[in-house]
């Protein structure tokens, strides 16, 4: 049995979510893309929070960064900011703060 690296698992999950969004948009041409994206984001957040439940050992060093609900949301914000800034869609030529000549 082959073992996938963390990067392979991440890339596979990433690709599947993008494919799911594109598939939903193709399937329902009348659907608002924002509604599709918001639903996908809500589901991703739900799964992320589920996956980040602390183990219950108050001394666990691995769980320390996610040991409270506020800490989990802080970590979620940190990751969301990082992933957004890494996206090829982070900046847009239509952004209101883009200079115009």
C-alpha positions, 0 to 999 in steps of 0.5 A: 500500500502506498503512503501519500505525502502531506502535500499529495493529500492537500493537493488532492483535496484542493483539486477535488473542491475546485472540481466540485465547485466547477461541476456545481456551476456547470450543472446549475447554470442559474446558480449564483457562483457566490452561493456555491462558493459560500456553501463550499466554504461553510462545509470546509469550515465545518470539516476543518473545525471537526478535524481540529478537536483537541484530544482532551489532554490539557498538557498536550503540546500538539493540541495547545494551538487549538485548545479553545474555540477562540484559538481554533478560530484564530488558527482558522483566520491565520490559515484563511489569510495565508491561503487567500494571499497564495491564490492566483485570484487574490489580486484582480485587475478590477480591485478598487485599489488598483491604480488606473492610468 
